[in-house]
Each structure stands twice: as C-alpha cells, then as structure tokens.
C-alpha cells in the first residue's frame, strides 16, 4: 500500500481517507457556504452596465525614429503606457472632476486590453449607474491620450523657450563685448585686414619691380597700418570667438527644439480623441456570466480553506490525545502492596515473619503450629547444641 513518511511514522493513503471521511462535513460545508455567499452577492446585487471604447491610432506607433513609440516593441510599449495612463492619479482625478464619479469607482471599473499584438486597444468601464458609463469612457480616452501626447507638446514648447532664451543671452553678450571694445565684428575685420595686407604686399613688389619708389613707400605705409590693426585685434579675438561659439550652439539647440516641437504637435494631432476613439453601446452585464466567473474561484478557495482547517483540527486532536495519555500514565498506582515481608511471599497469602512462608497460608512463627487453613506448619529448626546434651544423659 502507498504511504508517506512523516517524521518517524508512516502515514498511509488510507489514513488520509479516514481523516477525510471523519471531517467530511468540513470539507463539504466550507466550499458550499462560500459558494452560496458568492452566489447571493451576485444575484442580490444591483444590476451592472458596461460599454467598450476602441482606441485605434496606427499613426502613433512605428514610423520614424523621432516618434515616441518606435521599434519592434512599439505596440506593446504603447499599450502599456496607455494602460498606466488610464489608472494614473492625474488622469483619474481629472476624469472624476469631469464626470462626478468617485476615483475609487473609476479604478475598479476601468480595464484596458490590447487587441492581439496590434496597437489597437479596448477601454471598458463597468458601473451600476448606466448614465455614467459613456461620460466616463469619453473623458478617460481624452484625458489619457492628452496625458501621453499633449504633455510632449508642452515639454517641446518649454525646450524651445529655453533654447530661445539661451540664444538671446548669447547675442546680448556679443553686443556688450563690441560696445566695450568699440569694434564691430572683429573676426571679419581681422580677415579683411589680412587680405588687405596681402594685396598691398603684392602691389609693393610690383612697384619696386618697375622702379616706382613712391608707390612702393605708400604700399609699405599701408602694410604697416594694417599690421598695427592686426596687433590690436589679435588678443581680443579668442574671447569674441568664444561668444560666437556660444551663440552658434544656442542657435543649433533652438533649431532642434523647434523640430521636436513640430513633431510633437504632429503626434498630438494624430492622437485626437475624436479621430482615434470609437464608443460601443451600453449593455447590462450578464448575471450568469458574472456568477460563473465569481463562484468557481470562490469554491476553489473554500476547498483550500477547508483542507487547511481539517489539518489544524487533526493536529489539535492529536495534541490533546497525547496529553491525556501522559496524564493517565502518571496517575496509575503501584502493583506492590505496602507492608510485605522481606523474604519470599506466599502466592495467595502474606509473610508475617522473616523466613519461608507457606504456599497458601501464612507462617505463625517458629512454633510449628498449623496455619489458619489447617495445614501443618513447617517444623521449627532445632538447636544444634541440644543434641550432644541429650546423648550424654
């Protein structure tokens, strides 16, 4: 027979069956009561109504790398983001303010599911009030899409503003530097002076070649004046060029921010709730389907609870039985009677003196009298010293 070893004892399958038969009322009663209570809750509860809103926005998923959801997991990412947005505190509070439904009822009644592996989603809401189902679904879809995509427009707008402020600050710093140094665009002036000096040196060489010393001297003076201007502009160029680099970086950042803003606005337009959502009809929830969906899990949980309860009851019963056995053993009296002699006792009597006793009677001492049962007592032992005296006489 099959058995299991528990501690140092073997527990056979028949033992489990015996326990189950003895505690059958627990194993059957607990699941039945739990199932009955669940059925009463469903059948006696108020009628519930539900509707489904379908969200289909393929333009929001995939496409260029600049979009919010791209790659092989774009559809799953969009579904997860939309489900999280629906139950987010900000969206729930906004929908509660729009519809007057409590935030706890919204969290309990709203469910989001992805249609297969596509980017389409179903948004369902179940409530006891039929009039709140459509407003809640409409407001939830609008607020969730706005939370996901309109917020991107706000962020991009903020980035454009920050980049514009940075460009304005860089341009102002350049203007202040030019006012302080009393020179405008020194970098371009420096390049123009270098070109002028190179041209004057070429003219000087040509005049020297034809023997025009006056023209050559005039060219030399112009070269010297240009070199003086270069000497004055050279130390100032690094600071000015740093300001120019800062302005160019701000200009590039502004251009990127404007491009991101344009893309965010395009996504927000593609996520227009009036274009990407469609609402189904409101229908009453089937009590039979709700009963099956609730009773089966409750019955299983009741059966598990009954098994645990039986295990606890058996453990308590065994503990009490073990304690009662130990108490009985401790109170059991001793088999030896008090006052018995030190020698061998008779089987049906007792020994009143030291020495061998009769089998069915008692010894009356050394006198050799018969016992109370009429049997002759054993003769008394004689003194060893008396025998020689009698012979002498």
Secondary structure, DSSP 8 states (H G I E B T S, - for coil): --EEEETTEEEEHHHHHHHHHHTHHHHHHHHHHHHHHHHHHHHHS---EEEEEEE--GGGBSSSTTSSB-STTHHHHHHHHHHHHHTSHHHHHHHHHHH---HHHHHHHEEEEE-TTSS-EEEEEEES-GGGHHHHHHHHHHHHHIIIIIHHHHHHHHHHHHHHHHHHHHHHHHHHHHHHHT-S-HHHHHHHHHHHHHHHHHHHHHHHHHT-HHHHHHHHHHHHHHHHHHHHHHHHHHHHHHHHHHHHHHHHHHHHHHHHHHHHHHHHHHT-HHHHEEE---EE--HHHHHHHHHHHHHHHHHHHHHHHHHHHHHHHHHHHHHHHHHHHHH---SS-TT--SS---SSS---SSS---SSS----SS----TTS---------TTHHHHHHH-
